[in-house]
Amino acid sequence: MTEDASDFTCRGCGSHYKVVRVKADAALPYRVIQCKVCKQPLAPTDDEYLLKYFLVNRAKAKRQA
């Protein structure tokens, strides 16, 4: 099993995540992953890698004028 970590910013709200990529040995079923802050869908896989998101910093709420 090969692991790789990288930074990720949610396009919906700007929250920061650390993403760990783990090489999958077989085609596994996956579930829908959402941003913990804005519920924007996040990719569960990238080619043969499974993705796991760890919230590092929540985006600050935007002020409404």
PyMOL Python script that loads the backbone (N, CA, C, O; Angstrom):
from pymol import cmd

cmd.read_pdbstr("""\
ATOM      1  N   MET A   1       0.850  -1.180   0.000  1.00  0.00           N
ATOM      2  CA  MET A   1       0.000   0.000   0.000  1.00  0.00           C
ATOM      3  C   MET A   1       0.895   1.242   0.000  1.00  0.00           C
ATOM      4  O   MET A   1       1.780   1.373   0.846  1.00  0.00           O
ATOM      5  N   THR A   2       0.665   2.137  -0.937  1.00  0.00           N
ATOM      6  CA  THR A   2       1.436   3.361  -1.061  1.00  0.00           C
ATOM      7  C   THR A   2       0.593   4.543  -0.598  1.00  0.00           C
ATOM      8  O   THR A   2      -0.578   4.657  -0.961  1.00  0.00           O
ATOM      9  N   GLU A   3       1.190   5.422   0.206  1.00  0.00           N
ATOM     10  CA  GLU A   3       0.467   6.598   0.698  1.00  0.00           C
ATOM     11  C   GLU A   3       1.160   7.868   0.239  1.00  0.00           C
ATOM     12  O   GLU A   3       2.380   7.911   0.085  1.00  0.00           O
ATOM     13  N   ASP A   4       0.351   8.908   0.021  1.00  0.00           N
ATOM     14  CA  ASP A   4       0.851  10.204  -0.403  1.00  0.00           C
ATOM     15  C   ASP A   4      -0.077  11.260   0.175  1.00  0.00           C
ATOM     16  O   ASP A   4      -1.295  11.089   0.117  1.00  0.00           O
ATOM     17  N   ALA A   5       0.452  12.348   0.732  1.00  0.00           N
ATOM     18  CA  ALA A   5      -0.377  13.402   1.329  1.00  0.00           C
ATOM     19  C   ALA A   5      -0.167  14.713   0.564  1.00  0.00           C
ATOM     20  O   ALA A   5       0.925  14.992   0.069  1.00  0.00           O
ATOM     21  N   SER A   6      -1.239  15.511   0.478  1.00  0.00           N
ATOM     22  CA  SER A   6      -1.153  16.811  -0.174  1.00  0.00           C
ATOM     23  C   SER A   6      -2.190  17.748   0.435  1.00  0.00           C
ATOM     24  O   SER A   6      -3.061  17.321   1.192  1.00  0.00           O
ATOM     25  N   ASP A   7      -2.084  19.023   0.094  1.00  0.00           N
ATOM     26  CA  ASP A   7      -3.031  20.029   0.580  1.00  0.00           C
ATOM     27  C   ASP A   7      -4.171  20.176  -0.423  1.00  0.00           C
ATOM     28  O   ASP A   7      -3.991  19.963  -1.623  1.00  0.00           O
ATOM     29  N   PHE A   8      -5.342  20.541   0.086  1.00  0.00           N
ATOM     30  CA  PHE A   8      -6.520  20.715  -0.757  1.00  0.00           C
ATOM     31  C   PHE A   8      -7.358  21.837  -0.176  1.00  0.00           C
ATOM     32  O   PHE A   8      -7.501  21.940   1.043  1.00  0.00           O
ATOM     33  N   THR A   9      -7.918  22.686  -1.043  1.00  0.00           N
ATOM     34  CA  THR A   9      -8.832  23.751  -0.628  1.00  0.00           C
ATOM     35  C   THR A   9     -10.180  23.519  -1.283  1.00  0.00           C
ATOM     36  O   THR A   9     -10.260  23.349  -2.500  1.00  0.00           O
ATOM     37  N   CYS A  10     -11.246  23.511  -0.481  1.00  0.00           N
ATOM     38  CA  CYS A  10     -12.595  23.311  -0.995  1.00  0.00           C
ATOM     39  C   CYS A  10     -12.965  24.479  -1.904  1.00  0.00           C
ATOM     40  O   CYS A  10     -12.782  25.640  -1.538  1.00  0.00           O
ATOM     41  N   ARG A  11     -13.481  24.173  -3.076  1.00  0.00           N
ATOM     42  CA  ARG A  11     -13.895  25.219  -4.024  1.00  0.00           C
ATOM     43  C   ARG A  11     -15.162  25.925  -3.563  1.00  0.00           C
ATOM     44  O   ARG A  11     -15.403  27.076  -3.927  1.00  0.00           O
ATOM     45  N   GLY A  12     -15.971  25.237  -2.763  1.00  0.00           N
ATOM     46  CA  GLY A  12     -17.232  25.827  -2.315  1.00  0.00           C
ATOM     47  C   GLY A  12     -17.073  26.885  -1.243  1.00  0.00           C
ATOM     48  O   GLY A  12     -17.734  27.922  -1.297  1.00  0.00           O
ATOM     49  N   CYS A  13     -16.186  26.637  -0.247  1.00  0.00           N
ATOM     50  CA  CYS A  13     -16.105  27.555   0.889  1.00  0.00           C
ATOM     51  C   CYS A  13     -14.687  27.997   1.236  1.00  0.00           C
ATOM     52  O   CYS A  13     -14.513  28.940   2.009  1.00  0.00           O
ATOM     53  N   GLY A  14     -13.684  27.346   0.688  1.00  0.00           N
ATOM     54  CA  GLY A  14     -12.308  27.737   0.959  1.00  0.00           C
ATOM     55  C   GLY A  14     -11.693  27.064   2.181  1.00  0.00           C
ATOM     56  O   GLY A  14     -10.599  27.444   2.599  1.00  0.00           O
ATOM     57  N   SER A  15     -12.369  26.072   2.764  1.00  0.00           N
ATOM     58  CA  SER A  15     -11.792  25.339   3.893  1.00  0.00           C
ATOM     59  C   SER A  15     -10.576  24.546   3.425  1.00  0.00           C
ATOM     60  O   SER A  15     -10.522  24.084   2.286  1.00  0.00           O
ATOM     61  N   HIS A  16      -9.599  24.396   4.325  1.00  0.00           N
ATOM     62  CA  HIS A  16      -8.362  23.701   3.977  1.00  0.00           C
ATOM     63  C   HIS A  16      -8.366  22.281   4.533  1.00  0.00           C
ATOM     64  O   HIS A  16      -8.733  22.043   5.683  1.00  0.00           O
ATOM     65  N   TYR A  17      -7.949  21.351   3.687  1.00  0.00           N
ATOM     66  CA  TYR A  17      -7.879  19.936   4.036  1.00  0.00           C
ATOM     67  C   TYR A  17      -6.486  19.404   3.754  1.00  0.00           C
ATOM     68  O   TYR A  17      -5.765  19.934   2.908  1.00  0.00           O
ATOM     69  N   LYS A  18      -6.118  18.358   4.466  1.00  0.00           N
ATOM     70  CA  LYS A  18      -4.963  17.532   4.122  1.00  0.00           C
ATOM     71  C   LYS A  18      -5.565  16.284   3.500  1.00  0.00           C
ATOM     72  O   LYS A  18      -6.440  15.659   4.100  1.00  0.00           O
ATOM     73  N   VAL A  19      -5.116  15.910   2.317  1.00  0.00           N
ATOM     74  CA  VAL A  19      -5.656  14.755   1.602  1.00  0.00           C
ATOM     75  C   VAL A  19      -4.592  13.668   1.564  1.00  0.00           C
ATOM     76  O   VAL A  19      -3.453  13.905   1.162  1.00  0.00           O
ATOM     77  N   VAL A  20      -4.984  12.476   1.987  1.00  0.00           N
ATOM     78  CA  VAL A  20      -4.095  11.322   1.928  1.00  0.00           C
ATOM     79  C   VAL A  20      -4.585  10.432   0.801  1.00  0.00           C
ATOM     80  O   VAL A  20      -5.762  10.077   0.741  1.00  0.00           O
ATOM     81  N   ARG A  21      -3.677  10.076  -0.086  1.00  0.00           N
ATOM     82  CA  ARG A  21      -3.988   9.204  -1.226  1.00  0.00           C
ATOM     83  C   ARG A  21      -3.401   7.831  -0.937  1.00  0.00           C
ATOM     84  O   ARG A  21      -2.201   7.695  -0.694  1.00  0.00           O
ATOM     85  N   VAL A  22      -4.248   6.825  -0.966  1.00  0.00           N
ATOM     86  CA  VAL A  22      -3.819   5.453  -0.711  1.00  0.00           C
ATOM     87  C   VAL A  22      -4.109   4.626  -1.947  1.00  0.00           C
ATOM     88  O   VAL A  22      -5.232   4.618  -2.453  1.00  0.00           O
ATOM     89  N   LYS A  23      -3.096   3.933  -2.429  1.00  0.00           N
ATOM     90  CA  LYS A  23      -3.287   3.097  -3.609  1.00  0.00           C
ATOM     91  C   LYS A  23      -4.157   1.904  -3.234  1.00  0.00           C
ATOM     92  O   LYS A  23      -3.858   1.174  -2.289  1.00  0.00           O
ATOM     93  N   ALA A  24      -5.227   1.720  -3.982  1.00  0.00           N
ATOM     94  CA  ALA A  24      -6.162   0.623  -3.723  1.00  0.00           C
ATOM     95  C   ALA A  24      -5.686  -0.626  -4.453  1.00  0.00           C
ATOM     96  O   ALA A  24      -5.264  -0.563  -5.608  1.00  0.00           O
ATOM     97  N   ASP A  25      -5.758  -1.753  -3.768  1.00  0.00           N
ATOM     98  CA  ASP A  25      -5.343  -3.018  -4.371  1.00  0.00           C
ATOM     99  C   ASP A  25      -6.406  -3.583  -5.304  1.00  0.00           C
ATOM    100  O   ASP A  25      -6.082  -4.332  -6.225  1.00  0.00           O
ATOM    101  N   ALA A  26      -7.654  -3.238  -5.081  1.00  0.00           N
ATOM    102  CA  ALA A  26      -8.753  -3.760  -5.893  1.00  0.00           C
ATOM    103  C   ALA A  26      -9.813  -2.678  -6.046  1.00  0.00           C
ATOM    104  O   ALA A  26      -9.794  -1.672  -5.336  1.00  0.00           O
ATOM    105  N   ALA A  27     -10.724  -2.890  -6.966  1.00  0.00           N
ATOM    106  CA  ALA A  27     -11.829  -1.942  -7.150  1.00  0.00           C
ATOM    107  C   ALA A  27     -12.773  -2.062  -5.950  1.00  0.00           C
ATOM    108  O   ALA A  27     -13.478  -3.060  -5.801  1.00  0.00           O
ATOM    109  N   LEU A  28     -12.779  -1.052  -5.112  1.00  0.00           N
ATOM    110  CA  LEU A  28     -13.606  -1.067  -3.911  1.00  0.00           C
ATOM    111  C   LEU A  28     -14.811  -0.146  -4.094  1.00  0.00           C
ATOM    112  O   LEU A  28     -14.703   0.865  -4.787  1.00  0.00           O
ATOM    113  N   PRO A  29     -15.940  -0.466  -3.497  1.00  0.00           N
ATOM    114  CA  PRO A  29     -17.069   0.464  -3.538  1.00  0.00           C
ATOM    115  C   PRO A  29     -16.723   1.700  -2.717  1.00  0.00           C
ATOM    116  O   PRO A  29     -15.986   1.611  -1.734  1.00  0.00           O
ATOM    117  N   TYR A  30     -17.245   2.831  -3.113  1.00  0.00           N
ATOM    118  CA  TYR A  30     -16.968   4.056  -2.365  1.00  0.00           C
ATOM    119  C   TYR A  30     -18.268   4.783  -2.083  1.00  0.00           C
ATOM    120  O   TYR A  30     -19.292   4.524  -2.714  1.00  0.00           O
ATOM    121  N   ARG A  31     -18.211   5.695  -1.130  1.00  0.00           N
ATOM    122  CA  ARG A  31     -19.380   6.483  -0.764  1.00  0.00           C
ATOM    123  C   ARG A  31     -19.137   7.947  -1.111  1.00  0.00           C
ATOM    124  O   ARG A  31     -18.006   8.356  -1.372  1.00  0.00           O
ATOM    125  N   VAL A  32     -20.189   8.711  -1.110  1.00  0.00           N
ATOM    126  CA  VAL A  32     -20.097  10.141  -1.409  1.00  0.00           C
ATOM    127  C   VAL A  32     -19.389  10.835  -0.244  1.00  0.00           C
ATOM    128  O   VAL A  32     -19.695  10.577   0.920  1.00  0.00           O
ATOM    129  N   ILE A  33     -18.443  11.714  -0.567  1.00  0.00           N
ATOM    130  CA  ILE A  33     -17.722  12.489   0.439  1.00  0.00           C
ATOM    131  C   ILE A  33     -18.081  13.952   0.230  1.00  0.00           C
ATOM    132  O   ILE A  33     -18.102  14.437  -0.901  1.00  0.00           O
ATOM    133  N   GLN A  34     -18.364  14.655   1.329  1.00  0.00           N
ATOM    134  CA  GLN A  34     -18.740  16.064   1.253  1.00  0.00           C
ATOM    135  C   GLN A  34     -17.846  16.891   2.166  1.00  0.00           C
ATOM    136  O   GLN A  34     -17.313  16.394   3.158  1.00  0.00           O
ATOM    137  N   CYS A  35     -17.692  18.168   1.809  1.00  0.00           N
ATOM    138  CA  CYS A  35     -16.990  19.116   2.666  1.00  0.00           C
ATOM    139  C   CYS A  35     -17.741  19.197   3.991  1.00  0.00           C
ATOM    140  O   CYS A  35     -18.969  19.276   4.002  1.00  0.00           O
ATOM    141  N   LYS A  36     -17.024  19.178   5.090  1.00  0.00           N
ATOM    142  CA  LYS A  36     -17.652  19.226   6.410  1.00  0.00           C
ATOM    143  C   LYS A  36     -18.258  20.597   6.708  1.00  0.00           C
ATOM    144  O   LYS A  36     -19.086  20.720   7.610  1.00  0.00           O
ATOM    145  N   VAL A  37     -17.861  21.614   5.970  1.00  0.00           N
ATOM    146  CA  VAL A  37     -18.341  22.969   6.223  1.00  0.00           C
ATOM    147  C   VAL A  37     -19.511  23.341   5.317  1.00  0.00           C
ATOM    148  O   VAL A  37     -20.549  23.789   5.804  1.00  0.00           O
ATOM    149  N   CYS A  38     -19.357  23.160   3.993  1.00  0.00           N
ATOM    150  CA  CYS A  38     -20.380  23.629   3.057  1.00  0.00           C
ATOM    151  C   CYS A  38     -21.124  22.503   2.330  1.00  0.00           C
ATOM    152  O   CYS A  38     -22.036  22.772   1.548  1.00  0.00           O
ATOM    153  N   LYS A  39     -20.745  21.260   2.578  1.00  0.00           N
ATOM    154  CA  LYS A  39     -21.383  20.077   1.968  1.00  0.00           C
ATOM    155  C   LYS A  39     -21.141  19.958   0.467  1.00  0.00           C
ATOM    156  O   LYS A  39     -21.860  19.228  -0.214  1.00  0.00           O
ATOM    157  N   GLN A  40     -20.148  20.655  -0.056  1.00  0.00           N
ATOM    158  CA  GLN A  40     -19.744  20.526  -1.461  1.00  0.00           C
ATOM    159  C   GLN A  40     -19.215  19.102  -1.666  1.00  0.00           C
ATOM    160  O   GLN A  40     -18.451  18.622  -0.829  1.00  0.00           O
ATOM    161  N   PRO A  41     -19.596  18.404  -2.757  1.00  0.00           N
ATOM    162  CA  PRO A  41     -19.067  17.053  -2.981  1.00  0.00           C
ATOM    163  C   PRO A  41     -17.554  17.077  -3.241  1.00  0.00           C
ATOM    164  O   PRO A  41     -17.041  17.956  -3.932  1.00  0.00           O
ATOM    165  N   LEU A  42     -16.860  16.093  -2.671  1.00  0.00           N
ATOM    166  CA  LEU A  42     -15.424  15.948  -2.859  1.00  0.00           C
ATOM    167  C   LEU A  42     -15.167  14.609  -3.545  1.00  0.00           C
ATOM    168  O   LEU A  42     -15.900  13.645  -3.324  1.00  0.00           O
ATOM    169  N   ALA A  43     -14.144  14.550  -4.363  1.00  0.00           N
ATOM    170  CA  ALA A  43     -13.833  13.326  -5.106  1.00  0.00           C
ATOM    171  C   ALA A  43     -13.389  12.219  -4.147  1.00  0.00           C
ATOM    172  O   ALA A  43     -12.482  12.430  -3.342  1.00  0.00           O
ATOM    173  N   PRO A  44     -14.022  11.036  -4.224  1.00  0.00           N
ATOM    174  CA  PRO A  44     -13.627   9.931  -3.342  1.00  0.00           C
ATOM    175  C   PRO A  44     -12.427   9.144  -3.867  1.00  0.00           C
ATOM    176  O   PRO A  44     -11.753   8.456  -3.100  1.00  0.00           O
ATOM    177  N   THR A  45     -12.156   9.243  -5.171  1.00  0.00           N
ATOM    178  CA  THR A  45     -11.040   8.509  -5.770  1.00  0.00           C
ATOM    179  C   THR A  45     -10.313   9.386  -6.786  1.00  0.00           C
ATOM    180  O   THR A  45     -10.834  10.402  -7.247  1.00  0.00           O
ATOM    181  N   ASP A  46      -9.097   8.965  -7.118  1.00  0.00           N
ATOM    182  CA  ASP A  46      -8.308   9.592  -8.175  1.00  0.00           C
ATOM    183  C   ASP A  46      -7.560   8.463  -8.873  1.00  0.00           C
ATOM    184  O   ASP A  46      -6.541   7.986  -8.374  1.00  0.00           O
ATOM    185  N   ASP A  47      -8.064   8.038 -10.020  1.00  0.00           N
ATOM    186  CA  ASP A  47      -7.555   6.862 -10.730  1.00  0.00           C
ATOM    187  C   ASP A  47      -7.575   5.651  -9.798  1.00  0.00           C
ATOM    188  O   ASP A  47      -8.642   5.255  -9.329  1.00  0.00           O
ATOM    189  N   GLU A  48      -6.420   5.063  -9.524  1.00  0.00           N
ATOM    190  CA  GLU A  48      -6.383   3.880  -8.668  1.00  0.00           C
ATOM    191  C   GLU A  48      -6.185   4.210  -7.190  1.00  0.00           C
ATOM    192  O   GLU A  48      -5.949   3.309  -6.386  1.00  0.00           O
ATOM    193  N   TYR A  49      -6.278   5.493  -6.819  1.00  0.00           N
ATOM    194  CA  TYR A  49      -6.083   5.916  -5.435  1.00  0.00           C
ATOM    195  C   TYR A  49      -7.414   6.224  -4.752  1.00  0.00           C
ATOM    196  O   TYR A  49      -8.323   6.786  -5.362  1.00  0.00           O
ATOM    197  N   LEU A  50      -7.513   5.848  -3.482  1.00  0.00           N
ATOM    198  CA  LEU A  50      -8.619   6.260  -2.626  1.00  0.00           C
ATOM    199  C   LEU A  50      -8.184   7.539  -1.923  1.00  0.00           C
ATOM    200  O   LEU A  50      -7.018   7.670  -1.549  1.00  0.00           O
ATOM    201  N   LEU A  51      -9.103   8.486  -1.737  1.00  0.00           N
ATOM    202  CA  LEU A  51      -8.772   9.763  -1.108  1.00  0.00           C
ATOM    203  C   LEU A  51      -9.446   9.875   0.255  1.00  0.00           C
ATOM    204  O   LEU A  51     -10.628   9.559   0.398  1.00  0.00           O
ATOM    205  N   LYS A  52      -8.687  10.327   1.261  1.00  0.00           N
ATOM    206  CA  LYS A  52      -9.211  10.565   2.606  1.00  0.00           C
ATOM    207  C   LYS A  52      -8.891  12.011   2.961  1.00  0.00           C
ATOM    208  O   LYS A  52      -7.737  12.435   2.906  1.00  0.00           O
ATOM    209  N   TYR A  53      -9.942  12.774   3.332  1.00  0.00           N
ATOM    210  CA  TYR A  53      -9.798  14.203   3.608  1.00  0.00           C
ATOM    211  C   TYR A  53      -9.793  14.452   5.117  1.00  0.00           C
ATOM    212  O   TYR A  53     -10.635  13.920   5.840  1.00  0.00           O
ATOM    213  N   PHE A  54      -8.843  15.259   5.589  1.00  0.00           N
ATOM    214  CA  PHE A  54      -8.759  15.655   6.987  1.00  0.00           C
ATOM    215  C   PHE A  54      -8.854  17.172   7.060  1.00  0.00           C
ATOM    216  O   PHE A  54      -7.995  17.877   6.530  1.00  0.00           O
ATOM    217  N   LEU A  55      -9.902  17.680   7.719  1.00  0.00           N
ATOM    218  CA  LEU A  55     -10.120  19.122   7.830  1.00  0.00           C
ATOM    219  C   LEU A  55      -9.029  19.742   8.695  1.00  0.00           C
ATOM    220  O   LEU A  55      -8.827  19.331   9.838  1.00  0.00           O
ATOM    221  N   VAL A  56      -8.329  20.730   8.148  1.00  0.00           N
ATOM    222  CA  VAL A  56      -7.239  21.398   8.845  1.00  0.00           C
ATOM    223  C   VAL A  56      -7.691  22.763   9.347  1.00  0.00           C
ATOM    224  O   VAL A  56      -7.376  23.150  10.472  1.00  0.00           O
ATOM    225  N   ASN A  57      -8.437  23.501   8.503  1.00  0.00           N
ATOM    226  CA  ASN A  57      -8.830  24.860   8.850  1.00  0.00           C
ATOM    227  C   ASN A  57     -10.170  25.178   8.188  1.00  0.00           C
ATOM    228  O   ASN A  57     -10.286  25.150   6.963  1.00  0.00           O
ATOM    229  N   ARG A  58     -11.176  25.478   9.002  1.00  0.00           N
ATOM    230  CA  ARG A  58     -12.495  25.863   8.458  1.00  0.00           C
ATOM    231  C   ARG A  58     -12.423  27.250   7.847  1.00  0.00           C
ATOM    232  O   ARG A  58     -11.724  28.128   8.353  1.00  0.00           O
ATOM    233  N   ALA A  59     -13.148  27.439   6.759  1.00  0.00           N
ATOM    234  CA  ALA A  59     -13.248  28.755   6.153  1.00  0.00           C
ATOM    235  C   ALA A  59     -14.081  29.650   7.063  1.00  0.00           C
ATOM    236  O   ALA A  59     -15.020  29.188   7.711  1.00  0.00           O
ATOM    237  N   LYS A  60     -13.740  30.904   7.105  1.00  0.00           N
ATOM    238  CA  LYS A  60     -14.518  31.848   7.906  1.00  0.00           C
ATOM    239  C   LYS A  60     -15.805  32.190   7.177  1.00  0.00           C
ATOM    240  O   LYS A  60     -15.836  32.260   5.948  1.00  0.00           O
ATOM    241  N   ALA A  61     -16.849  32.399   7.933  1.00  0.00           N
ATOM    242  CA  ALA A  61     -18.150  32.737   7.344  1.00  0.00           C
ATOM    243  C   ALA A  61     -18.051  34.082   6.625  1.00  0.00           C
ATOM    244  O   ALA A  61     -17.426  35.023   7.115  1.00  0.00           O
ATOM    245  N   LYS A  62     -18.682  34.149   5.455  1.00  0.00           N
ATOM    246  CA  LYS A  62     -18.685  35.406   4.696  1.00  0.00           C
ATOM    247  C   LYS A  62     -19.731  36.339   5.265  1.00  0.00           C
ATOM    248  O   LYS A  62     -20.826  35.917   5.637  1.00  0.00           O
ATOM    249  N   ARG A  63     -19.385  37.604   5.328  1.00  0.00           N
ATOM    250  CA  ARG A  63     -20.329  38.613   5.807  1.00  0.00           C
ATOM    251  C   ARG A  63     -21.287  38.992   4.694  1.00  0.00           C
ATOM    252  O   ARG A  63     -20.885  39.157   3.542  1.00  0.00           O
ATOM    253  N   GLN A  64     -22.531  39.126   5.038  1.00  0.00           N
ATOM    254  CA  GLN A  64     -23.514  39.541   4.052  1.00  0.00           C
ATOM    255  C   GLN A  64     -23.724  41.047   4.176  1.00  0.00           C
ATOM    256  O   GLN A  64     -23.831  41.580   5.281  1.00  0.00           O
ATOM    257  N   ALA A  65     -23.782  41.720   3.044  1.00  0.00           N
ATOM    258  CA  ALA A  65     -23.912  43.190   3.045  1.00  0.00           C
ATOM    259  C   ALA A  65     -25.345  43.616   3.200  1.00  0.00           C
ATOM    260  O   ALA A  65     -25.635  44.812   3.221  1.00  0.00           O
TER     261      ALA A  65
END
""", "prot")
cmd.dss("prot")
cmd.show_as("cartoon", "prot")
cmd.util.cbc("prot")
cmd.orient("prot")
